[in-house]
């Protein structure tokens, strides 16, 4: 819990961890020996809410990183399903659809990134020319 840097106090820090690791507020409250009403009240405090939101974003970011690590294996699995003759036709069709859709999306993102970079360069050049 060192990530919170003691802003909230140990019990509220414990509450944030409990909220992230339990199915609902009631279970989280029981886990840290406070009432559910207390935990609901803490969630309405701006400082607690901000720290809880940050902790959720951090946890989500870690999850996305894990998914990205598995993306190569996922792509390999889709390709294997697509080319394996014993794979049912409906599964091969779905794999093909996923591959084509994701490939098209990747091209769109690359195009947007290139256009954004070009706009940023033009804006910087415009600032420099003033």
C-alpha positions in Angstrom: 0.0 0.0 0.0 3.0 2.3 -0.2 1.6 3.6 -3.5 -0.9 5.7 -1.7 1.9 7.6 0.2 -0.1 7.7 3.4 -2.5 10.4 2.1 -5.6 8.7 3.5 -4.4 6.7 6.4 -3.9 3.0 6.6 -7.6 2.0 7.1 -8.8 3.9 4.0 -5.8 2.6 2.0 -6.8 -0.9 3.1 -10.4 -0.1 2.0 -9.2 0.8 -1.5 -7.4 -2.5 -1.8 -10.4 -4.3 -0.5 -12.7 -2.6 -3.0 -10.3 -3.7 -5.8 -10.2 -7.3 -4.7 -13.8 -8.1 -3.5 -17.0 -8.5 -5.5 -18.9 -5.7 -3.8 -18.8 -3.0 -1.1 -20.3 -5.2 1.5 -17.6 -7.9 1.1 -14.9 -5.3 1.0 -16.2 -3.7 4.2 -16.3 -7.1 6.0 -12.8 -7.8 4.9 -11.4 -4.7 6.6 -13.8 -4.8 9.6 -15.8 -1.6 8.9 -19.4 -1.1 8.2 -20.7 -1.0 4.6 -22.2 2.5 5.3 -18.8 3.7 6.4 -17.2 2.5 3.2 -20.0 4.1 1.1 -19.4 7.3 3.0 -15.7 7.2 2.4 -16.4 6.7 -1.3 -18.1 10.1 -1.4 -15.1 11.9 0.1 -13.2 13.6 -2.8 -9.7 12.6 -1.7 -10.7 8.9 -1.2 -12.6 8.9 -4.5 -9.6 10.3 -6.3 -7.2 7.7 -4.8 -9.7 4.9 -5.5 -10.1 6.0 -9.1 -6.3 6.2 -9.5 -5.9 2.7 -8.0 -8.6 1.4 -10.4 -6.8 3.0 -13.4 -3.5 1.5 -12.3 -5.0 -2.0 -12.0 -6.7 -1.6 -15.4 -3.4 -0.5 -16.9 -1.7 -3.6 -15.6 -4.4 -5.8 -17.0 -4.1 -4.2 -20.4 -0.3 -4.8 -20.3 -0.9 -8.5 -19.5 -3.4 -8.7 -22.4 -0.9 -7.1 -24.7 1.7 -9.7 -23.7 -0.7 -12.4 -24.8 -1.6 -10.8 -28.1 1.0 -12.7 -30.1 -0.3 -16.0 -28.8 -3.8 -14.9 -29.5 -2.9 -14.0 -33.1 -1.2 -17.4 -33.5 -4.3 -19.1 -32.2 -6.6 -17.3 -34.6 -4.3 -18.1 -37.5 -4.1 -21.8 -36.5 -7.9 -21.9 -36.3 -8.2 -20.3 -39.7 -5.8 -22.6 -41.5 -6.6 -25.9 -39.7 -8.7 -28.0 -42.1 -10.4 -29.9 -39.2 -11.6 -26.6 -37.6 -15.4 -26.2 -38.1 -16.3 -23.8 -40.9 -18.2 -21.5 -38.6 -15.1 -21.2 -36.4 -12.8 -20.6 -39.3 -15.2 -17.9 -40.7 -15.2 -16.2 -37.3 -11.4 -16.3 -37.0 -11.2 -14.8 -40.5 -13.6 -12.1 -39.6 -11.7 -11.2 -36.4 -8.4 -11.1 -38.2 -9.7 -8.9 -41.0 -11.5 -6.5 -38.6 -8.5 -6.1 -36.3 -6.2 -5.6 -39.3 -8.4 -2.9 -40.7 -8.7 -1.3 -37.3 -4.9 -1.3 -36.9 -4.5 0.4 -40.3 -7.1 3.1 -39.3 -5.2 3.7 -36.1 -1.9 4.0 -37.9 -3.5 6.5 -40.4 -4.9 8.6 -37.5 -1.6 8.6 -35.8 0.2 9.7 -38.9 -2.4 12.5 -39.5 -2.1 13.6 -35.9 1.7 13.7 -36.1 1.5 15.8 -39.3 -1.0 18.2 -37.6 1.3 18.6 -34.6 4.3 19.3 -36.8 2.3 21.9 -38.7 1.2 23.5 -35.5 4.8 23.7 -34.2 6.0 25.1 -37.5 3.2 27.7 -37.3 4.3 28.7 -33.8 7.9 28.9 -34.9 7.0 31.2 -37.9 5.2 33.8 -35.8 
